[in-house]
Amino acid sequence: MTERVRTARSRESHRAAPGIPSVTDPGASPSVAPADDAAWRRFRTAVGEELDAFFAAPANRVPTSPGFGVLWERVREHMVGGKLIRPRLTWIAWSSFAGGAGDGSSAPDPLVAPDAGDAAETPGVRDAAGDGNHTAGDRKTEVPDPECVRLAASFEMLHAALLVHDDVVDRDWLRRGMPTVGELFRRDAARAGAPEHEAEHAGASAAILAGDLLLAGALRLATTCASDLARCRAVADVVFDAVTASAAGELDDVLLSLHRFGAEHPGVQDILDMERLKTATYSFEAPLRAGALLAGAPADVAERLAQAGAMLGVGYQVVDDVLGTFGDPGLTGKSVDADLRSGKATVLTAHGMGVPTVRRVLKDLAAERTTVHHAREALTASGAKDVAVELATDLVDRARTTLDELPLPAAQRDQLVALCHHVLNRHS
């Protein structure tokens, strides 16, 4: 973040309601994102169809390459089953300003279908005839706005690209319990008789190329998402900037992890800055900004919405750090030992390094003189988990305050507020 870390404070409205788990309660059942609605289900289906069309298009295939078809199919399969957080944020932002007023006051509610005889167009949805007129008999023909769909698909493809590259950087061969794109090619090479180091090189090489192809696809979708050239350029610039920020954040993450070899452990602010660049920018900040700009929102309003997204996204990553050390692997799909064993710099370890006894344990862990279990117990005793949760709460609190000051329609505001709550009350 651009400002120094403030003293964290809790807000009662963000604490888990009865029956809804909190990151402070590891024994609770898993939380869920806001419930789907008919308009959102149509939109997410359209995003999937947009991606299917992209992968099937002859212009995006290389039939003369024997390996490309296998790579292409594996890449598409890799994208199946995602939460579509970025497309949803794109859709929420777009629908907030699609009414044309630019101040959000007249944007229709995307969660409620128009009453019979109501000619208002549902944001994110157009009728098949293209005239914006809906009756009770023709609502089934409503289709999501194609420009918004294409932009949302761009962000989902960008997400897939960065995950594939991240798996290479982190030397991970599994994601969500399934083999990564690189792992599948590593296995192919091993079956072909390649020695272990050559098989791993083949897998990593294929994954790098897969990520490059997805990145190119994301940029192609972003640069062709709108017929209005000025808006298309503005939106594409947001996506390009997000790619640059994520690459910088990924590099910072690699360099910050060198502390385990003797370099100084990064501070909390260093880690928050890295998490904003690496993930929060493309996952929260950019989709909200781009969606608003595509709908014609004023640049200053889109900027404030993006600022809220940045704080919400960093809060999300801080919770991710907590889950990476204290979460339930059965719910997160991730090991709770990997972050500590690899020496990953997190808000938790930054706090721990300020406590002499914990600092010794973490250094012993890096030298393989103690166990991950012991390090986790030391972090717990130091209050690192509580500090991280309070920091995430503070970030989400500030995001909520910014959202409250924006001219958003009630339905979209409610969705974003629900997301604020979900960030602090999730287990995966």
C-alpha positions as CSV (number, residue, x, y, z in Angstrom):
1,M,0.0,0.0,0.0
2,T,1.2,3.6,-0.5
3,E,0.8,4.4,3.2
4,R,2.5,2.9,6.2
5,V,0.6,0.2,8.1
6,R,-1.9,1.7,10.5
7,T,-2.8,0.3,13.9
8,A,-5.3,-2.4,13.1
9,R,-8.8,-2.2,14.5
10,S,-11.7,-4.5,14.4
11,R,-15.2,-3.7,13.2
12,E,-18.0,-5.6,14.7
13,S,-20.0,-5.8,11.4
14,H,-17.2,-7.8,9.8
15,R,-17.1,-10.5,12.6
16,A,-18.6,-13.8,11.7
17,A,-22.4,-14.0,12.2
18,P,-23.8,-17.1,13.9
19,G,-23.2,-20.1,11.7
20,I,-20.6,-18.3,9.5
21,P,-17.0,-19.1,10.2
22,S,-14.2,-16.7,10.8
23,V,-10.5,-17.0,10.1
24,T,-10.2,-16.7,13.9
25,D,-12.2,-19.9,14.3
26,P,-10.4,-22.8,12.5
27,G,-13.0,-25.3,13.7
28,A,-15.9,-23.7,12.0
29,S,-17.4,-25.0,8.8
30,P,-16.3,-23.5,5.5
31,S,-17.8,-20.1,4.5
32,V,-19.3,-19.5,1.1
33,A,-19.4,-16.6,-1.3
34,P,-22.6,-14.6,-1.9
35,A,-25.3,-16.8,-3.4
36,D,-25.7,-16.8,-7.2
37,D,-28.6,-15.2,-8.9
38,A,-30.1,-15.7,-12.3
39,A,-28.4,-12.7,-13.9
40,W,-25.0,-13.7,-12.6
41,R,-25.5,-17.3,-13.7
42,R,-26.3,-16.1,-17.2
43,F,-23.2,-13.9,-17.1
44,R,-20.8,-16.6,-15.9
45,T,-22.2,-19.0,-18.4
46,A,-21.5,-16.4,-21.2
47,V,-18.0,-16.0,-19.9
48,G,-17.4,-19.7,-20.2
49,E,-18.8,-19.7,-23.7
50,E,-16.5,-16.8,-24.6
51,L,-13.5,-18.7,-23.4
52,D,-14.6,-21.9,-25.2
53,A,-15.0,-19.9,-28.4
54,F,-11.5,-18.5,-28.0
55,F,-9.9,-21.9,-27.5
56,A,-11.9,-23.4,-30.4
57,A,-11.2,-20.6,-32.9
58,P,-8.9,-21.8,-35.7
59,A,-6.9,-18.5,-35.5
60,N,-5.9,-19.5,-32.0
61,R,-4.7,-23.0,-32.9
62,V,-1.6,-24.4,-34.7
63,P,-2.7,-27.6,-36.4
64,T,0.8,-28.2,-37.8
65,S,2.3,-28.5,-34.3
66,P,1.8,-32.0,-32.8
67,G,2.3,-30.7,-29.3
68,F,0.2,-27.6,-29.4
69,G,-3.1,-29.3,-29.5
70,V,-2.3,-31.2,-26.3
71,L,-1.0,-28.1,-24.6
72,W,-4.1,-26.1,-25.6
73,E,-6.5,-28.7,-24.3
74,R,-4.6,-29.0,-21.0
75,V,-4.6,-25.2,-20.6
76,R,-8.4,-25.1,-21.1
77,E,-8.9,-27.9,-18.6
78,H,-6.7,-26.0,-16.2
79,M,-9.2,-23.1,-16.2
80,V,-12.3,-25.2,-15.4
81,G,-13.7,-25.0,-11.9
82,G,-12.5,-21.5,-10.9
83,K,-14.5,-19.2,-8.6
84,L,-14.6,-16.5,-11.3
85,I,-14.0,-13.7,-8.7
86,R,-12.5,-11.4,-11.3
87,P,-15.3,-11.8,-13.8
88,R,-17.8,-11.2,-11.1
89,L,-16.1,-8.0,-9.9
90,T,-15.9,-6.8,-13.6
91,W,-19.6,-7.5,-13.9
92,I,-20.5,-5.7,-10.6
93,A,-18.5,-2.6,-11.6
94,W,-19.9,-2.5,-15.1
95,S,-23.5,-2.9,-14.0
96,S,-23.0,-0.2,-11.4
97,F,-22.6,2.4,-14.1
98,A,-24.2,0.9,-17.2
99,G,-27.3,3.0,-16.6
100,G,-25.5,5.8,-18.4
101,A,-25.8,8.5,-15.7
102,G,-22.2,8.1,-14.7
103,D,-23.0,8.6,-11.0
104,G,-24.6,5.2,-10.4
105,S,-27.9,6.7,-9.3
106,S,-30.0,5.4,-12.2
107,A,-28.3,2.1,-12.9
108,P,-30.9,-0.7,-12.7
109,D,-30.6,-3.6,-10.3
110,P,-28.8,-6.5,-12.0
111,L,-30.1,-9.0,-9.4
112,V,-33.8,-8.3,-10.2
113,A,-35.4,-9.0,-13.5
114,P,-37.6,-6.2,-14.8
115,D,-41.3,-6.3,-14.1
116,A,-43.6,-7.1,-16.9
117,G,-43.8,-4.1,-19.2
118,D,-40.6,-2.5,-17.7
119,A,-38.4,-1.5,-20.5
120,A,-35.4,-0.8,-18.4
121,E,-32.4,-3.0,-19.4
122,T,-30.9,-5.2,-16.8
123,P,-27.2,-4.2,-16.4
124,G,-24.9,-6.9,-17.9
125,V,-27.9,-8.3,-19.9
126,R,-29.3,-7.5,-23.3
127,D,-32.3,-9.0,-24.9
128,A,-31.8,-11.0,-28.0
129,A,-33.5,-8.5,-30.2
130,G,-31.1,-5.8,-29.0
131,D,-33.9,-3.3,-28.4
132,G,-33.7,-3.4,-24.6
133,N,-37.4,-4.1,-24.3
134,H,-38.4,-7.0,-22.0
135,T,-41.7,-8.7,-21.2
136,A,-42.5,-11.6,-19.0
137,G,-42.5,-13.8,-22.1
138,D,-39.2,-12.9,-23.5
139,R,-36.9,-12.7,-20.5
140,K,-35.6,-16.2,-21.3
141,T,-34.0,-14.6,-24.4
142,E,-31.9,-12.1,-22.3
143,V,-28.2,-12.4,-23.1
144,P,-25.3,-10.7,-21.2
145,D,-23.6,-7.7,-22.6
146,P,-20.9,-9.1,-25.0
147,E,-18.4,-6.3,-24.3
148,C,-18.6,-6.9,-20.5
149,V,-18.4,-10.6,-21.1
150,R,-15.3,-10.3,-23.2
151,L,-13.5,-8.1,-20.7
152,A,-14.5,-10.5,-17.9
153,A,-13.1,-13.4,-19.9
154,S,-9.9,-11.5,-20.3
155,F,-9.4,-11.2,-16.6
156,E,-10.1,-14.9,-16.1
157,M,-7.6,-15.9,-18.8
158,L,-5.1,-13.5,-17.2
159,H,-5.6,-15.2,-13.9
160,A,-5.0,-18.6,-15.4
161,A,-1.8,-17.3,-17.1
162,L,-0.4,-16.0,-13.9
163,L,-1.2,-19.2,-12.0
164,V,0.6,-21.3,-14.5
165,H,3.7,-19.1,-14.3
166,D,3.4,-19.0,-10.5
167,D,3.5,-22.8,-10.4
168,V,6.8,-22.7,-12.3
169,V,8.3,-20.0,-10.0
170,D,7.1,-21.9,-6.8
171,R,8.1,-25.3,-8.3
172,D,4.6,-26.6,-7.6
173,W,3.4,-29.6,-9.4
174,L,-0.1,-29.7,-8.0
175,R,-2.9,-27.1,-7.8
176,R,-6.2,-27.8,-6.2
177,G,-5.0,-31.3,-5.6
178,M,-4.6,-31.9,-9.4
179,P,-1.5,-32.0,-11.5
180,T,-0.5,-28.7,-13.0
181,V,0.0,-28.2,-16.8
182,G,3.8,-28.5,-16.2
183,E,3.4,-31.7,-14.2
184,L,1.4,-33.3,-17.0
185,F,4.2,-32.6,-19.5
186,R,6.8,-33.7,-16.9
187,R,5.0,-37.1,-16.7
188,D,4.9,-37.3,-20.5
189,A,8.7,-36.7,-20.6
190,A,9.3,-39.3,-17.9
191,R,7.2,-41.9,-19.7
192,A,9.3,-41.2,-22.8
193,G,12.4,-42.1,-20.9
194,A,13.8,-38.7,-20.0
195,P,15.9,-38.6,-16.8
196,E,14.3,-36.8,-13.9
197,H,16.0,-33.4,-14.4
198,E,15.2,-33.4,-18.1
199,A,11.6,-34.3,-17.4
200,E,11.3,-31.5,-14.9
201,H,12.8,-29.1,-17.4
202,A,10.3,-30.2,-20.1
203,G,7.4,-29.7,-17.7
204,A,8.6,-26.2,-16.7
205,S,9.2,-25.2,-20.3
206,A,5.7,-26.3,-21.4
207,A,4.2,-24.4,-18.4
208,I,6.1,-21.2,-19.3
209,L,4.8,-21.5,-22.9
210,A,1.3,-22.2,-21.7
211,G,1.3,-19.1,-19.5
212,D,2.6,-17.0,-22.3
213,L,-0.2,-18.2,-24.6
214,L,-2.8,-17.5,-22.0
215,L,-1.3,-14.0,-21.4
216,A,-1.4,-13.2,-25.1
217,G,-5.0,-14.4,-25.2
218,A,-6.0,-12.3,-22.2
219,L,-4.5,-9.2,-23.9
220,R,-6.1,-10.0,-27.2
221,L,-9.5,-10.2,-25.5
222,A,-8.9,-7.0,-23.6
223,T,-7.9,-5.0,-26.7
224,T,-10.9,-6.1,-28.6
225,C,-13.6,-5.9,-25.9
226,A,-15.3,-2.7,-26.9
227,S,-16.4,-1.0,-30.1
228,D,-15.8,2.5,-28.7
229,L,-12.0,2.8,-29.3
230,A,-11.4,5.3,-26.5
231,R,-13.1,3.1,-23.9
232,C,-11.3,0.0,-25.3
233,R,-8.0,1.7,-25.0
234,A,-8.7,2.8,-21.4
235,V,-9.8,-0.7,-20.4
236,A,-6.9,-2.3,-22.2
237,D,-4.4,0.0,-20.4
238,V,-5.8,-1.2,-17.1
239,V,-5.2,-4.9,-18.1
240,F,-1.6,-4.1,-19.4
241,D,-0.8,-2.2,-16.2
242,A,-2.1,-5.2,-14.1
243,V,0.2,-7.5,-16.0
244,T,3.2,-5.3,-15.3
245,A,2.3,-4.9,-11.6
246,S,1.9,-8.7,-11.2
247,A,5.2,-9.4,-12.7
248,A,6.9,-6.9,-10.4
249,G,5.1,-8.4,-7.4
250,E,6.1,-11.9,-8.4
251,L,9.7,-10.8,-8.6
252,D,9.5,-9.1,-5.3
253,D,8.1,-12.3,-3.8
254,V,11.0,-14.3,-5.0
255,L,13.6,-11.7,-3.8
256,L,11.9,-11.3,-0.4
257,S,12.1,-15.0,0.2
258,L,15.9,-14.8,0.1
259,H,15.8,-13.8,3.7
260,R,16.1,-17.4,4.7
261,F,19.7,-17.4,3.3
262,G,20.8,-14.6,5.6
263,A,19.2,-11.5,4.2
264,E,17.1,-9.3,6.4
265,H,13.5,-10.4,6.8
266,P,11.2,-8.0,5.0
267,G,8.9,-5.9,7.1
268,V,5.1,-6.0,7.1
269,Q,4.8,-3.0,4.8
270,D,7.2,-4.7,2.3
271,I,5.0,-7.8,2.3
272,L,1.8,-5.8,1.9
273,D,3.2,-3.9,-1.1
274,M,4.3,-7.1,-2.7
275,E,0.9,-8.7,-2.2
276,R,-0.8,-5.7,-3.7
277,L,1.4,-5.8,-6.8
278,K,1.4,-9.6,-7.3
279,T,-2.2,-10.4,-6.7
280,A,-4.5,-7.7,-5.4
281,T,-4.0,-5.4,-8.5
282,Y,-5.1,-7.9,-11.1
283,S,-7.6,-9.8,-9.0
284,F,-9.6,-6.9,-7.3
285,E,-8.3,-3.4,-8.3
286,A,-8.1,-3.9,-12.1
287,P,-11.4,-5.7,-12.7
288,L,-13.3,-3.0,-10.7
289,R,-11.5,-0.2,-12.5
290,A,-11.9,-1.7,-15.9
291,G,-15.5,-2.7,-15.5
292,A,-16.4,0.8,-14.4
293,L,-14.5,2.5,-17.2
294,L,-16.1,0.2,-19.8
295,A,-19.5,1.3,-18.6
296,G,-18.5,4.9,-18.9
297,A,-17.9,5.8,-15.3
298,P,-15.9,9.0,-14.6
299,A,-12.2,8.2,-14.2
300,D,-12.1,9.6,-10.7
301,V,-15.0,7.4,-9.6
302,A,-13.3,4.4,-11.2
303,E,-10.1,5.3,-9.3
304,R,-11.8,5.3,-6.0
305,L,-13.5,2.0,-6.7
306,A,-10.1,0.6,-7.6
307,Q,-8.7,1.9,-4.4
308,A,-11.3,0.0,-2.4
309,G,-10.5,-3.1,-4.5
310,A,-6.8,-2.7,-3.7
311,M,-7.4,-2.7,0.1
312,L,-9.9,-5.5,-0.2
313,G,-7.5,-7.5,-2.3
314,V,-4.6,-7.0,0.1
315,G,-6.8,-8.0,3.0
316,Y,-7.7,-11.1,1.0
317,Q,-4.0,-12.0,0.7
318,V,-3.3,-11.5,4.4
319,V,-6.1,-13.9,5.1
320,D,-4.5,-16.2,2.6
321,D,-1.3,-16.1,4.6
322,V,-3.2,-17.0,7.7
323,L,-4.9,-20.0,6.0
324,G,-1.5,-21.0,4.5
325,T,-0.2,-21.6,8.0
326,F,-3.3,-22.2,10.2
327,G,-6.0,-23.3,7.8
328,D,-7.5,-26.7,7.1
329,P,-5.8,-28.4,4.2
330,G,-9.0,-30.3,3.5
331,L,-10.8,-27.0,2.8
332,T,-7.9,-24.9,1.3
333,G,-6.4,-27.6,-0.9
334,K,-3.0,-26.4,0.3
335,S,-0.5,-27.7,2.8
336,V,-0.2,-25.7,6.0
337,D,3.5,-26.6,6.1
338,A,4.6,-25.4,2.7
339,D,4.8,-21.7,3.5
340,L,6.9,-22.1,6.6
341,R,9.1,-24.9,5.2
342,S,9.9,-22.8,2.1
343,G,10.7,-19.7,4.1
344,K,8.0,-17.7,2.5
345,A,7.9,-14.1,3.9
346,T,4.4,-13.4,5.3
347,V,2.8,-11.0,7.7
348,L,2.9,-13.8,10.2
349,T,6.7,-14.3,9.9
350,A,7.3,-10.6,9.8
351,H,5.6,-10.3,13.2
352,G,7.4,-13.3,14.5
353,M,10.8,-12.0,13.6
354,G,10.2,-9.1,16.0
355,V,9.9,-11.5,18.9
356,P,13.4,-12.9,19.9
357,T,12.2,-16.4,20.8
358,V,10.2,-16.8,17.6
359,R,13.1,-15.4,15.5
360,R,15.3,-18.1,16.9
361,V,12.7,-20.8,16.1
362,L,12.3,-19.5,12.5
363,K,16.0,-19.4,12.0
364,D,16.3,-23.0,13.3
365,L,13.5,-24.0,10.9
366,A,15.5,-22.5,8.0
367,A,18.5,-24.5,9.1
368,E,16.4,-27.6,9.5
369,R,17.1,-27.8,13.2
370,T,13.4,-27.8,14.3
371,T,10.0,-28.7,12.9
372,V,7.2,-26.8,11.1
373,H,4.9,-27.8,14.0
374,H,7.2,-26.1,16.5
375,A,7.4,-22.9,14.4
376,R,3.7,-22.8,14.1
377,E,3.3,-23.1,17.9
378,A,5.8,-20.3,18.4
379,L,3.9,-18.0,16.0
380,T,0.7,-18.8,17.7
381,A,2.2,-17.9,21.1
382,S,3.5,-14.7,19.8
383,G,0.1,-13.5,18.7
384,A,1.1,-13.4,15.0
385,K,-2.2,-14.9,13.8
386,D,-4.3,-12.4,15.8
387,V,-2.2,-9.5,14.5
388,A,-2.7,-10.7,10.9
389,V,-6.4,-11.1,11.3
390,E,-6.7,-7.6,12.8
391,L,-4.7,-6.2,9.9
392,A,-6.9,-7.9,7.4
393,T,-10.0,-6.6,9.3
394,D,-8.5,-3.0,9.2
395,L,-7.9,-3.2,5.4
396,V,-11.4,-4.5,4.7
397,D,-12.8,-1.9,7.1
398,R,-11.1,0.9,5.0
399,A,-12.3,-0.7,1.8
400,R,-15.9,-0.7,3.1
401,T,-15.6,2.9,4.1
402,T,-14.4,3.8,0.6
403,L,-17.3,1.8,-0.9
404,D,-19.8,3.6,1.4
405,E,-18.6,7.0,-0.1
406,L,-19.2,5.9,-3.7
407,P,-22.3,6.4,-5.8
408,L,-23.2,2.7,-6.2
409,P,-26.6,1.2,-6.7
410,A,-28.0,-0.7,-3.7
411,A,-27.7,-4.1,-5.3
412,Q,-24.1,-3.8,-6.4
413,R,-23.2,-2.2,-3.1
414,D,-24.7,-5.1,-1.2
415,Q,-22.7,-7.6,-3.3
416,L,-19.4,-5.7,-2.6
417,V,-20.3,-5.5,1.1
418,A,-21.0,-9.3,1.1
419,L,-17.6,-9.8,-0.5
420,C,-16.0,-7.7,2.3
421,H,-17.6,-10.0,4.8
422,H,-16.6,-13.1,2.8
423,V,-12.9,-12.1,2.7
424,L,-12.7,-12.2,6.5
425,N,-14.9,-15.3,6.9
426,R,-13.6,-17.9,4.5
427,H,-11.6,-21.1,4.7
428,S,-10.5,-21.6,1.2
